[in-house]
Amino acid sequence: MDKIKTIVSELIVDVRAQKLRAFLTMFGIIWGTVAIIVLVAFGMGFKRQMSINMHGIGEHIAIMYPGRTTKPWEGFGIGRPMSFVEEDVKMLKAQVTNIKSISPEYSRRTVARVGENILNPLVAGVLPNYSEMRNVLPVTGGRFINDLDSEQRRRVAFIGDKVKEFLFGEADAVGRLVYIGEVPFTVIGVMQKKTQNSSYNARDQDRIYIPASTYASVYGVVKLSNIIYQVKNPTLGEETVREVREVLGKKYKFDPTDKDAVWIWDTTMFDKFIFYFFLGLNIFLGLIGSFTLGVAGVGVANIMYIVVQERIKEIGIKRAVGAKRSNILAQFFMETFFIIFLGSSIGFLLAFGIIQGLQFIPIKEFVGTPELSIEVVAVTVAVLMIIGLIAGFLPARKAANLDVVECLRT
């Protein structure tokens, strides 16, 4: 403990004697720390916001549409139109192992009316599991379609928040009637507002959802508009798409490699792109911050070399009265670490203040805001440790290896 107090007191004396030099040395560490934290935190925040925006449509999902064949297969020519029915949903769930959840989807644009308020939203017929797959969640006091609604073909409707706003205004919509076409439906829930930068057919805020069974009976249809499924393992997205086409190809007699026969939008491909893109971006931003901090470390090492040169006589006297090389090594090594620790601590505080300040700038929806996470702190501490070891060890080793006689002679 006494040894540490001695080192700290000597460091304070050196700082007071060379205030400008000490300030410039610590400023480099402060600036480097702020740079690496803010840059990496900005990259993490950007990644998080992009993920939120993308997953507004649903997490690890794929949307598939019937198309037309473009390849001949087993005697069948090209140009045959495909179509889906609800039995296909059960077949895919049973035969494709990576499918976690799946739902048919009927859809059409139909007039919706409440009093004198008239809208032309997209009306979709879906199953209860659609809510979780697509992040279509109800606000407090309401609910999504359930199994009884589907089994009993109830005329109930779950509406998007913009639909509610237009048809009901500020009034509570749950429990009230909305006419879809000429058929009355009871509103059972309103969707929570969400960020959604991608969609198909229509944004969720502009939709009305009813049970698939009710949709089929009211409109007298059997052919689905599309099928949506969620995978268990998103890294197997491409394999799952291939299996889906193989299963449907056997039933409908088309080439499984014919992508136009069944068009599939696999959002897990974008998840993979986001992962690798932001991995590269964060490494790049981390390297920029690390180089800035590395330059500051070189400055610290140079200053410590100068300090060693100025204290040659002191080192000689200490060695002459019994100080070991390890004592001298520890002294200068600790002094370097104190400088880096003090500078990085100030840098952490400044970076935290900058990150908190950026939370109030209206850019979150577009590029996110910097996020001070465990990963950011871990990267910064690791870089500081490496720089501290290099910047502290080299000058300290030089001081410890000085010849005692030459030091006293100087």
Sequence and secondary structure as in RCSB ss.txt:
>XXXX:A:sequence
MDKIKTIVSELIVDVRAQKLRAFLTMFGIIWGTVAIIVLVAFGMGFKRQMSINMHGIGEHIAIMYPGRTTKPWEG
FGIGRPMSFVEEDVKMLKAQVTNIKSISPEYSRRTVARVGENILNPLVAGVLPNYSEMRNVLPVTGGRFINDLDS
EQRRRVAFIGDKVKEFLFGEADAVGRLVYIGEVPFTVIGVMQKKTQNSSYNARDQDRIYIPASTYASVYGVVKLS
NIIYQVKNPTLGEETVREVREVLGKKYKFDPTDKDAVWIWDTTMFDKFIFYFFLGLNIFLGLIGSFTLGVAGVGV
ANIMYIVVQERIKEIGIKRAVGAKRSNILAQFFMETFFIIFLGSSIGFLLAFGIIQGLQFIPIKEFVGTPELSIE
VVAVTVAVLMIIGLIAGFLPARKAANLDVVECLRT
>XXXX:A:secstr
 HHHHHHHHHHHHHHHHTHHHHHHHHHHHHHHHHHHHHHHHHHHHHHHHHHHHHTTS SSEEEEEE B  S BTT
B S  B  B HHHHHHHHHH TTEEEEEEEEEEE  EEETTEEE  EEEEE TTHHHHHT  B TT     HHHH
HTT  EEEE HHHHHHHHTTS  TT EEEETTEEEEEEEEB     S  SSS GGGEEEEEHHHHHHHHT  SBS
EEEEEES GGGHHHHHHHHHHHHHHHHT  TT TTTEEEEETHHHHHHHHHHHHHHHHHHHHHHHHHHHHHHHHH
HHHHHHHHHHTHHHHHHHHHTT  HHHHHHHHHHHHHHHHHHHHHHHHHHHHHHHHHHTTSTTHHHH      HH
HHHHHHHHHHHHHHHHHHHHHHHHHTS HHHHHH 
